[in-house]
């Protein structure tokens, strides 16, 4: 079984570490959105949003499609599967047992 290495998920973790980018991910959770709608929802300038969208695209977390003069963004769920598999490896292969909480 192939394990996911940290270098594979590092760009994903770095992209998700920013609160603004995490909000973009939440907005795209249920539907595709135009960049202008994302900027309006987050109350940020299009130029600031552009930087965050670029980071999310480079991490593979979102994909865009052009329709006329607008770009619509959606989640790239396959990249979330990569992250999910990486995190699941901690649960499966960790020799450390969860801490026990003592009742007094």
C-alpha positions, 0 to 999 in steps of 0.5 A: 500500500502506497502511503502519501508523503508530506511533500505531496500534501504540503501545498494543500496544508499551506493553502488551507492554513490561511483563513481567507482561503479556508473561507473560499473552500467553504463557499465552494463546498456546495456549488460552483461560484463566480470569482465576483460572487466569492469576492462579494461574499468575503468582502475583499477586493478582486485583486486580493481574491485573485492571489488566494484563488491562485494559491488554491489552484496551485495546490490543486484544491480548486478548478476554474472554468471560463464562461464568457468573461467570468471564471467559475470555480469549484472544488477539486474533490480528488485533491481532498481525497489525497489529504484524507488519505494522508490524515487517515494514515495517522489513525491506521499506522500510529503506534501511539494510542489516544490519550485516556481521560481519567474520571476523578 
